[in-house]
Amino acid sequence: MRKQLFFVFLLVSISVYAHKDVSSVDTISVDGVGEEHAAVFQGYSGGMMVHAGYLFGKNPLAVLPTGEEVSPQGVTNGIGGSLRVNLWKYLRVGCEGFVSTMRSDFTDMSGVLQSGSYVQSGWGGVIADVCWRMEKVWPYVGASVGGGSMRTLSVVEGSEADWLPEDVAMLTKQSFGYVDPYVGVDWCMTQRVHLTVRLDWMLAISHGQLLKPTGPRLFIGFMFCH
């Protein structure tokens, strides 16, 4: 997380410096004739997004006392943010970070549903996409690459509704890398404020047989452009 925050700070610093010293159009003289070329730096944007999706996976190494494999599947939701620098006409690069949680309750050996189980993932990395900056809408397609960790709590016998020790519970934490392709569109509410909608599918990468946070998510949020 410290590396991600440092990267965000670095991007903001570069963006502010470039915004002060680089105009949107450079004029280059060729044979005495002025020719305009778009500058490299075209501004930057950042903001927050909430998301909801579906997580699924299978971990053949984790088996509950009931004989059931720990293979949580279900709806997940969370929040995060991203920061991008606009380069040339179409390219945008930056970084992002998110946290997502899924409830995952189990049935004990007596057939009683036990509450309190969850799967929580946190991840972050670098992003790059191609964005077509039209007048009112900015469609884009890209991908992010990075890493994160996933914490899984499986309460097999017990309950979150009391302060009693749980008889049987499993807690694991594991790290992973990922590639996350996405498509989306910005609606330009104003020149400075955009409503963004994004659809992605995380493809987690890990060594060994680990439970991987894989599945689709829908993001919606606001981006503030400068």
Salt bridges, closest charged atoms under 4 A:
GLU35 OE2 - HIS37 NE2 3.19
GLU69 OE1 - LYS58 NZ 3.81
GLU96 OE1 - ARG198 NH1 3.01
ASP129 OD2 - ARG84 NE 2.93
ASP129 OD1 - ARG92 NE 2.85
GLU160 OE2 - ARG103 NH2 2.86
ASP180 OD2 - ARG217 NH2 3.42
ASP186 OD2 - ARG92 NH1 3.90
ASP186 OD2 - HIS194 ND1 3.48
ASP200 OD2 - ARG198 NH2 4.00
ASP200 OD2 - ARG217 NH2 2.72
